[in-house]
Amino acid sequence: MLAVHLTLPTSAPDSSRELAAAEVQAALWGCAGPDDGLEHVRALAVPDGIGLVLYVRAPDEAAAQSRARDLLDRALAVTGRFPSGPG
């Protein structure tokens, strides 16, 4: 299991970021399938936006990054709140 760290930039106020973080975390779990290898996810409001750590089963770091980004792209499409991708 490998940890993948991502940040979703947002200019939303701090109070909105907490709610958005919870929404993104729920969307990640809702979109995750067996092939994504998602074991655990943590989403928190951070000064630059929403900080994410996805723990993914994968054979190597590159595969973990790819799985995490693909899953996050699907989750963001569901929420419709974040027009730009992760950093």
QUINORLIN-V326916 format. One record per residue. RES is the residue in one small letter. PHI is phi in whole degrees, 0 to 359 (* if undefined). PSI is psi in whole degrees, 0 to 359 (NA if undefined). D_FIRST is the distance of its C-alpha to the first C-alpha in whole Angstrom. Layout:
res-><RES;RES>
phi-><PHI;PHI>
psi-><PSI;PSI>
d_first-><D_FIRST;D_FIRST>
This chain:
res-><m;l;a;v;h;l;t;l;p;t;s;a;p;d;s;s;r;e;l;a;a;a;e;v;q;a;a;l;w;g;c;a;g;p;d;d;g;l;e;h;v;r;a;l;a;v;p;d;g;i;g;l;v;l;y;v;r;a;p;d;e;a;a;a;q;s;r;a;r;d;l;l;d;r;a;l;a;v;t;g;r;f;p;s;g;p;g>
phi-><*;238;268;242;258;222;231;264;289;205;259;296;298;309;297;286;296;300;294;297;300;295;295;295;299;296;294;301;295;293;268;291;239;303;289;284;68;289;255;203;217;228;232;223;290;232;306;270;153;236;270;234;230;250;262;235;282;199;288;201;299;297;293;297;300;297;297;295;294;298;297;297;302;295;295;294;297;292;287;67;260;237;290;255;281;287;255>
psi-><132;145;131;122;129;155;129;113;140;148;11;150;158;315;324;329;322;315;318;321;316;322;316;318;316;321;322;312;322;329;344;134;174;324;344;336;21;124;322;151;143;127;127;148;129;165;326;353;241;121;134;142;118;127;116;136;123;156;337;174;318;318;321;315;315;314;317;315;319;315;315;320;316;318;319;325;325;317;326;12;343;100;333;154;181;159;NA>
d_first-><0;4;7;10;13;16;20;22;26;28;32;32;33;31;32;31;28;26;27;26;22;23;24;21;18;20;21;17;17;20;19;15;16;14;14;12;9;9;8;10;12;15;18;21;24;24;27;27;25;22;19;16;12;10;6;5;4;6;8;9;10;12;11;8;12;14;12;12;16;17;16;17;20;21;21;23;25;26;26;29;29;27;29;27;23;21;21>
